[in-house]
Amino acid sequence: MNKKEYAGIDYFRIIAVLLVIAIHTSPLLSISRIGNFILTRIIGRVAVPFFFMTSGFFLFNELSKRRLYGFLQKIGLLYGISIILYLPINIYNGYFAQDDLLLNILKDIIFDGTLYHLWYLPAIMIGAYISFHLIKRLGYKKAFALAIILYIIGLLGDSYFGLTRSFKPLRGLYEYIFMVSDFTRNGVFFAPVFLILGGMIAKRKKQCSIQFYMIGFFTTLLLMIVEGLYINGIRFQRHDSMYILLIPTMFFLFNMLILFEGKSLIILRKTAMIIYIIHPMVIIGIRLIAKLTNMQSLLIDNNLVHYIIVSILSCISALSIAMFLQKKCVYVDNGKAEKDKDRAWIEINYSNLKHNVTELKKTMSDKCEFMAVVKADAYGHGAIKVSTYLNKIGIRSFAVATIDEGIALRKHGIIGDILILGYTDVSRIQDIISFNLIQTVVDYEYAGKLDEYGYSIEVHIKIDTGMHRIGENASDINKISEMFHYKNLNVSGIYTHLCVADSVKEQDIKFSNGQINSFNTLLDKLKVKGIKLPKVHVQSSYGILNYPELDYNYARIGIALYGAIDTVRDKTKVQLNLRPVLSLRAKVALVRNINKDESVSYGRTFTAKKEMLIAVIAIGYADGVPRNLSCESGNVLIHGFRVPIIGRVCMDQLIVDITDVPQVKQGDIVTLIGKDGRDSIYVTEVANNCSSIPNEILSRLSCRLKKIYI
Ligand SMILES: *Cc1c(COP(=O)(O)O)cnc(C)c1O
């Protein structure tokens, strides 16, 4: 079930908003008056309906009150911020000095916008509210018909006002309308038709070819230009944002855009919106600069140059703001480490990562797809960097533990499937959908809640076969098959998890086989019930290594991908040459002598039996070095020699005995995980020394450490 990315919509947002800037700056005015009219008053009029349709397309493909209110809240907040942002300009313009102030404020807030371009925000809110209730009461087709009537009423107060003008009673009626709203181009008359059309396009099953829509678009656009020029010629227009042919033109344009194939760019969505909000500010800024520098003739009087400068500056500022907002809510990437500058850091070796992918793929059939498990910041390796690299070498499936881990990947352009393995609170369903993530169904009850949301959501159903963690009981065949019939669940996968796949003990193998059998039995029963099986998966790293004969659609591989398995010691059925991807290093803070009977570190657990040389290393348990490595439980490598940790590991430092390596000096590099000279410390060894497992050691490495990717 391939989800479309709708890249065409993302790209056209920028074109549309550049058209809006054109409407407000008239770029062609100094070249050709008529050319400028065609560009800004006719062609440019596709921009706002495009934004309406996009909202309708994503909002009204199903009817959900919760989503509507979420949308209204979001736009409302944006509108509030924009009003405040432009308040100084209102004050400067003498807005607050006008008569009937309160009435005008109300009118502007609801219909006209407190500054000229802001009318769009209340319009889309009112339009969405009206459209939702029309569709709910009447269904899509009748709602659309009614919205067209509203549009016609709007037309008669806009481009076709000439007809109204010549018909007195009608004219009186419109005078009332104009008392409430300066234009008929508002949320009542203008927005619903496009919002509902967007929703109808999203719901419809059949589609024609992109060529068909393209021809349709250019034909109707041409006719709309004729229409615009004609009614302008006979001076029909009171205002010029609504044309009869705008509706078919938008129909063809939007269909053309959703068929456009390419990679979507989420950042463009925010950027376009910010450009829309801020471009009048940029126009004012440039006017100010021009005045101060006496460059009016270049910056202002030449409309084309003015337009280009406004567009470029608006785009750059908006992109920076969008990127800043995006950074704020994703992982803190604390920048690039520099070996010669930092006190401690992580090194990630891409070529070893690639080597492990190749090695692991050898054990998998062609049918089985590699699902890279990048939860917990890719086991401390940096999820964004690792996933970007894996994308580059062809991996198209990822698993994360939490929704925010998934969102962070999407925001950094990771493509392919992203499965959330864990529980997500139902209040975040909209994010799952917006970021095109796949949610794990943790049990039957949860499936019901997802379905209730009223909007199609992609899921994998988790089955419990004996781990007794998350998943619906494998024996509950009725509940499981029912989930497949939920209207709003798009079930693209079903899976279980083995809990002793790493063990080669006889009773553990028996247990795993029991899990596998009960899962397979369930699948057979589902087939008998006529359910077409989605993608199926069972194995994680040890599942692949100890049960290579299994052949499912995915293998969810975590720890083995990072080369943190010792297949020889573990006696796995398949022996692979996996290479560690991560190294952990720190620097010597100082070297000192201590005398016999002097103690070291907190708690005085270590006392020197003789005069000795010690080194203080600038890394501690706050960086993720387990405190259980204290008191000679762990070692580090220094100048290629293995030396013990003495005394207690502190929060930010630890101490080693270097009596036998007297050449050590301040600033020397120490290896806690990785290779130095001929010796290596594997994370499996570190884990053994403190009765943990590599997964825990790696995933708890702190974000205080910077990472170097080599
Ligand atoms: C973490 C996890 C994996 C990956 O396990 P590894 O042993 O690291 O390969 C696979 N499946 C599920 C459900 C997990 O939670």
The ligand as a Gaussian input file, in Angstrom:
#p B3LYP/6-31G(d) Opt

LIG

0 1
 C       14.133000      -3.225000      19.764000
 C       13.327000      -4.140000      18.976000
 C       13.885000      -4.846000      17.893000
 C       15.353000      -4.824000      17.568000
 O       15.984000      -5.743000      18.412000
 P       17.526000      -6.111000      18.267000
 O       17.676000      -7.253000      19.166000
 O       18.295000      -4.920000      18.701000
 O       17.757000      -6.435000      16.848000
 C       13.044000      -5.611000      17.129000
 N       11.722000      -5.702000      17.408000
 C       11.167000      -5.058000      18.458000
 C        9.709000      -5.202000      18.700000
 C       11.945000      -4.269000      19.278000
 O       11.390000      -3.633000      20.309000

